Amino acid sequence: MPWILLLLAALFTAPLSAAALPGVPTAAPQQSASNEPDLEKKKAAYAALADVLDNDAARQELIDQLRTAAATPPPASAPTLTPPKEEEQPTVLENVTHISREYGERFSSRFSQLWRNITGAPHKPFHADTFRHAASTFLLLAALVFAFWWLVRLAALPLYRKMGQWGRHKNHDRSNWLQLPATIAGAFIFDLILLALTLFVGQLLSDRLNGGNRTIAFPASLFLNAFALIEFFKAILRLIFCPRVADLRPFNLSDDGAKYWNLRLSALSSLIGYGLIVAVPIISNQVNVQVGALANVAIMLCITLWALYLIFHNKHVITEGLIHLADRSLAFFSLFIRAFALVWHWLACAYFIVLFFFSLFDPGNSLKFMMGATVRSLAIVGAAALISGILSRWIAKTITLSPQTQRSYPELQKRLNGWISVALKVARILVVAVAIMLLLSAWGLFDFWNWMHNGAGQKAVDVMIRIALILFFSAIGWTLLASLIENRLASDIHGRPLPGARARTLLTLFRNALA
């Protein structure tokens, strides 16, 4: 019966192959004509089908075969293996190009916005009487606040001198090295307390003078905010240079040099702060935005040029001073001071140039960002220097065991001092590495806390902790075993007999294998 199926297939597919589905391209007529069976074959197939249908047994067998063929599932097609899609990783050059394009577009859009502010901002009506009244009240408030600030600092000057003399007197004894840094920090905190008192008095005076007038209260609030920010930065400058009390000066600077830099850096910070936070907003609010934008550009351009002049005019003197400081410092600090002496002027130029461009686009927020990043950087550097200095002093010290312990364990003291020195040096290197990452994070160049909470930072910390634990327990085990072997090899004061020659040889070999 299989030949019957072949006949049926030929019979049913012949008309289908001649039909053309719409939208499906058909083959050439010559090819379809050659595949189609001729008339004699069709007649033979029809006759065979009629014979099969006429016979009951053959018809039933044909029906069974058709049902079996219909119930048989088609053979499973072999699964196609598709390789995973590979994500294209951008190259370093593509990343640099993308970042440059992104920041270039932002930069150009900011300049366009600045140009629109200068040329197309709406003019505001100028009320001369209101402006004169607000200006007179503002100047009176500023004069009173500055006078109070000058008086309280003048009254506290004898206290600062007493604190400096006490700290220097205690510092002569090398065992009391912590008293002088504590005194300097205490003077800085007391300076901040006086600043908070002045701000409180200034707020009371502002509320008294403005009388609920918002036109007068606006410049007064700007002035007090600027005063707090600028005087806080000046307090940091006084902490570094301390021009009036040399005993509280943390660095070895001459009185003339300290006064020179404190005066000029204080003047720069005053011009930047009061110019951007007070003058520019008042001009923009009372006159118009165009004049405020032009005043902002003029103020920052003058300040930037003056700062660059100071940097390059004093480059040689500061570099020599840093090199002399490196010569007097410990070897660990000397390396960083010498490296800083080579690049300090470029860092200072970059600082003021970045401040100039930031202030063109967002004067108030840019100054707060730069001031905050500067304060955080100084705090990070100061804390890292303090911790590294403490570790360096500990490295220079040694542990001294009792004479009896040294006789029983001859090399134990040397091993302990060696391990402790290595551990402290590694800790000092980690302090420097963390300080560098925190400095980059303070300026927005690296997100330290995000890195610590992500996979890369957690893995790095986990690996370092594992390595430290392995080395710690290995050092303890090696020190204990080596000391026990040496104790076994050494004779004590009670006349304990030495082990035999073979035992001494084996113990010595075992000790050398441990080493």
C-alpha positions, 0 to 999 in steps of 0.5 A: 500500500505505500505506493498508493500514498505516493500516487495520492501525494502526486495527485494532490500536489500537482494542482497545488504546485500549479496554483500561485499564491498572491504576493509569492513569486512564482517560478519560471513557466518552463520549470513548472511545466517540466515538474507537472506529470503528464496526462497518462500518469494522471489517468493511471493515478485516478484509476488506481485511486478508484480501484482502492476506493472500490475495494473495502479492505484496501479502502480501510487500509488506506484510511488507517494509513492516512490516520497514522500519518496524520497522528505521527508528529513531525521530526523535531528540528535540531536546535539552532545555536546562536552565540551570545551577543557581544557588547561592544566596549568603548575604547579609551579614545572613544570615552575621552571623545564622548566626555570632551564632546559632552562637556564642550556642549555644556560649556558652549551652552553656558556661554550662550546663556551668559551672552543672552543674559548680557544682551537680552535680559529685560531691564528693570526700573531703577529707583534711586531713592530706594537704592540710596536708603537700602545702601545707607542701611547696608553700609551701616550694618557692615560697619557695625559688624566689622567694628564688633568683629575687630573689637572681639578679636583685639580683646582675645589677642592676649589670650592667644599669646598666652596659649601660644607661649604655653604650647611652645613651653610644653613643646620643648619636652619631646614627650609633650609633643601633643600639647602644641597641636592641641593649643593651635586647634583650641585657638582655631575653635575659639576663633570660630566661637567669636565668629559665631558671636559676631554673626549673632550680633549681626543678625540682631542688628539686621533685624533692628535696622531693616524694620521688616523692609524686604528691600533692605533685608535682602542685601543684609542677609547676603552680607551676613552669609558672605561674612560667615563664609569669608571669615571662616576661610580667613580663620583657616588662613590665620590657623596656617599663617597666624601673623600676630602670634608666632607661637601659634604658627604651625609652620616655620615661617618668618613674620614678614612672610606670614603677614605677606601671604595672610594679607594677600590671600585674605584680600583675595578671599574678601574680593571674591566673596563680597564681590560674587555673593554681595555685589553681583546679586545686589546689582542684578536685583537693583539695576539689571541683570546685564550690569550684574553679569558684566560686573561679575565678569570684570570682578573675576577677571581682575581677581584671576589676573592678580592671583596668577601674578602673585603665583608666578611672582613668588614661584621661586621663593615658595619653591625654595621654601618648600625644598628647605621644609623638605630638608628639615622633615622626615624622609616620608614627608620629604618625598611628598613635599618635594613633589608638591614643590614641583607642581604647586604653581600649576595646581594654584593656577588651575584652581583660580582658572576653574573658579573664574569659569565656574563663577561666570555661570553660577557665581553663588553656588560655584564659590560655595563649591570651591570654598567647601572643596578647599576646606575639605581638602585642607582638613583631609591633608591636615588629618592625614599629616597628623595621623602619618606623623603619629605613625612615623613617631611610633615607627621610630620607637622600639620595644625593649623586653626585660633582660630575662626575656631577652636571655630566654628568647634572644631574637624575640625583641628584634622580630617584634620590632621588625613586624611592628615597623612593617605594619606601621609603614603599611598603615601609613601608606594606606593613610596616604592612599585613602587621603588621595582618594578623599581629595579626588572625591572632595573635588568631584573627580572620584566618588569614594563612598560610592566606590566603597559601597559598590562591588569594586571597592568592597572586593578591594577592601575584602581582599586587603582584609584577608591578606592582612589577616593571613599575614598577621596570623602567619607572623604570630605563628612564625614568631612563636615557633621561632622563639620556642626553638631559640628558647630550646637552643639557649641555656638559661640562668638556672643551668639548664643543659643544652640539648644534644648535638643531633637535637640542636642540628634538627632544631636549627634546620627547622628554624631555618626552614621557618625563616 
